């Protein structure tokens, strides 16, 4: 444990005592949000990002220790564990290194080398390796044994070769050296499988593609791997000339020979030993090394893709809420009509129905009258329009409504409906809205996610929200773990209203689970609204330990104790009472009194349990109890008359909302049912290493249309307003364009989006699409912007 703590401390740049204290809390069942918020004195104020990294590394290193113990036990049981080997195993700092050391002792199926040893051929191998001056044919004659399956000298030498090949291939030091060499010098060469050109057109950027292995970025690696899995692409690792002449010795063979001190000095056995080396690489090691390194590439690519997904999800969950304002939710459709849900300020369904303004019924005027009636009756302030099929047509309908009845003062916002259909058909939706049709539930979700994105989106599995890159190609276990952590951090960072929260929202609170969350709802239904946090202890299965973890994140807006609406933990109420008493004030009197609170010295109120960091947090919270950390609500308007790809013209300046950020750029909803890509090179005039340095999901941005490729449904955008469509790309852009090449892989048939004008639009997301799929062609568009292909 100490070695694990030391290693994590070194990696995080913190003290080992901080790591030990945090590990103890985690092992006791404390959550990261609880530790980050309420145990700063214990951890030395590690933040939630450091704690998540610590938690992940702790998991990995403990798995490494478990595997180390298993390997030591196995080798010891075989009676082959030497002091030197034990030391090597104990010092191994990665799983690859451990497995390399274990390879010679790992139980395996009967190999050709084992068969050769059983036939008595290992001494022949040792003799020729130890003394190359011996003549192989002559020495081999002494090992012919028909009963053992060695019919002639050729069979004897073949067996001896297999013995040496296995010995060389199981050398841990050599394996590590070869991996590092190929990683540093190797190139990934990708080609299309003959006859698959038409079927795999979406991968055409990789039909003849070469790039240094260590420089292949995440999105390209995942595209190539997907192409291979779909039987379109093949790849190989090559060193030196990419046309690799297999008649020449591979550079790796030279390293094998050097490692085992094999030289061709013209001695009788030198040629035979050189063939052993050649076979060792080409038969035993080349495929293994390629597999290992491509696994390394895949794991790194998956990690990066998951990080991108997690970052986008966090931005989406923390979008500004419109708040408790009566909202009309519209789920657009053509033939099936536009589904309508009326949601009051508390998020409850006050009414619902359907209108048919579009073809084939074309009930435009009557639809406007129905909407106007709903808006008047329920005093609607916001109209949330799903960004799917017919969203622009429906937005135009609401615009007409506002023109005819300006006194309604409606704000219309296009909202991403990504995941809404999944929620609508979910078991929770059927329990939450049992009397509503599945289609109406979608309209309800659209309206609610405008009022409070976090509260609504937690009802949907994070993977279904559609802000990921190649999300189906990565480790689903790792992805779920990462996204769940994001949701947990966001929910607890914002806080939850105990008297209005849904079961899914409560279940994400520190210390709670689905069962306890449901028990809270049942208690609330049977006993009415919670009046104080202490009542939580009356909820079935919610004991003192769970109360400790959860209470600070659960708020009671108008309870008996003013501190219950804040993030001050009940365990620290005594501190607040002490502050009030020391200043001859009442607790309710100091809550919100910023001038008084800012004049206090945190050091004056330190106790044995609570240090300066916690006191500072308490004073800050008392200034604005229950404050929402999310930004102010804003939305974008889409340009009138720009509703389809055909309406776009290069040079147009539009406003849109960022729906997704990848490592090669940002996707922007400009209101044409197809997100456009602002390549990383077009985000700013200055060098951008990470697109998230410039934009994040939900941001409202101004973009210029650089190119429109209607057949491939691709839009190239720029945030650099002085960029001109059709101009020759500068070298920087060309280079970064090549860096994004090949993102055609996995391109879905229709990436949804919303629309944009020069103002800012809602939080439209592309509906479950793999955003990485678009980059290749769009990067090419930057290299030579094409004319409008209408």
Secondary structure, 3 states (H helix, E strand, C coil): CHHHHHHHHHHHCCCHHHHHHHHHHHHCCCCHHHHHHHCHHHHCCCCHHHHHHHHHHHHHHHHHHHHHHHHHHHHHHCCCCCHHHHHHHHHCCCHHHHHHHHHHHCCCCCCHHHHHHHCCCHHHHHHHHHCCCCCHHHHHHHHCEHHHCECCHHHHHHHHHHHHHHHHHCCHHHHHHHHHHHHHHEEEEEEECCCCCCCCHHHHHHCEEEEEHHHCCHHHHHHHHHHHHCCCEEEEEEECCCCCCCCCCCHHHHHHHHHCCCCCCCCCCHHHHHHHHHHHHHHHHHHHHHHHHHHHHHHHHHHHHHHHHHHHHHHHHCCCCCCCCCEEEEECCCCCCEEEEEECCCCCEEEEEEECCCCCCCCHHHHHHHHHHHHHHHCCCEEEEECCCCHHHHHHHHHHHHHHCHHHCCEEEEECCCCHHHHHCCHHHHHHCCCCCHHHHHHHHHHHHHHCHHHHHCCCCHHHCCCCCCCCCCCHHHHHHHHHHHHHHHHHHHCEECCCCCHHHHHCCCCCCHHHHHHHHHHHHHHCCCCCHHHHHHCCCCCHHHHHHHHHHEECCCCCCHHHHCCCCHHHHHHHHHHHHHCCCCHHHHCCCHHHHHCCCHHHHCCCCCCHHHHHHHHHHHHCCCCCCCCCCCCCCCCCCCCCHHHCCCCCEEEEEEEEEECCEEEEECECCCCEEEEHHHCCCCCCCCHHHCCCCCCEEEEEEEEEECCCCEEEEECCCCCCCCCCCCHHHHHHHHHCCCCCCCCCCCCCCCECCCCCCCCCCCCCCCHHHHHHHHHHHHHCCCCCCC
